[in-house]
Amino acid sequence: MTKIKKEQVIPEHHDILGNLLSVGDYVAYPETNTLIVGKIEKLNPKMVRVKGVWTSLKYPADVVKLDGPMLTAYLLKL
């Protein structure tokens, strides 16, 4: 007997500016009076899991997608 898996539906989330979010994108998000840069690890049905200083769940409207030369400079600084 073989087990049949349900098809996993990948949710579609957009950040506060309307950019499409996907796993592996770098985002900035607020955390206790500071701004943290993190990487999206997983897309849940209502929230996104972000790995920054620590792993946290954030609503898509609470993050903004980062890209371009400023992000590259920030990552090289680390």
C-alpha positions in Angstrom: 0.0 0.0 0.0 1.4 3.4 -1.0 0.7 6.6 0.9 -0.5 9.5 -1.2 0.8 12.9 -0.1 -1.3 16.0 -0.4 0.0 18.5 -2.9 1.7 21.3 -1.0 0.3 24.7 -1.9 3.0 27.4 -1.6 1.3 30.5 -0.3 1.9 33.8 -2.2 2.9 36.7 0.1 3.7 40.3 -0.7 5.6 42.8 1.5 4.4 46.2 2.6 5.4 47.6 -0.8 3.7 44.9 -2.8 6.9 43.0 -3.8 6.4 39.2 -4.0 8.2 37.3 -1.2 9.9 33.9 -1.6 12.1 31.6 0.4 15.7 32.9 0.4 14.8 36.6 0.1 16.4 39.1 2.5 14.0 41.4 4.3 14.1 44.1 7.0 11.6 43.9 9.8 11.0 45.6 13.2 11.9 43.8 16.4 11.7 45.6 19.8 12.5 49.1 18.8 15.2 48.1 16.2 15.4 47.1 12.6 16.7 43.7 11.8 17.9 42.2 8.5 17.0 38.6 8.0 16.4 35.8 5.5 13.0 34.2 4.8 13.2 30.5 5.7 9.7 29.4 5.2 6.3 30.7 3.9 3.5 29.7 6.1 -0.2 30.1 5.2 -0.5 33.4 7.1 3.0 34.4 8.1 6.6 34.1 7.0 9.4 32.6 9.1 12.4 34.9 9.1 15.9 34.0 10.4 17.7 37.1 11.7 19.4 37.3 15.0 16.9 34.7 16.0 14.0 33.0 14.2 10.7 34.7 14.3 7.3 34.7 12.6 6.2 37.9 10.9 3.2 39.0 9.0 4.1 39.8 5.4 2.9 43.4 5.8 5.5 43.8 8.6 8.5 43.2 6.3 10.1 44.9 3.3 12.1 43.0 0.7 15.7 44.2 0.3 17.8 43.9 -2.8 20.4 45.8 -4.8 23.8 47.3 -4.0 22.9 48.4 -0.5 22.1 44.8 0.5 25.3 43.6 -1.1 27.3 46.2 0.9 25.5 45.2 4.1 26.2 41.5 3.6 29.9 42.1 2.8 30.2 44.1 6.0 29.1 41.1 8.0 
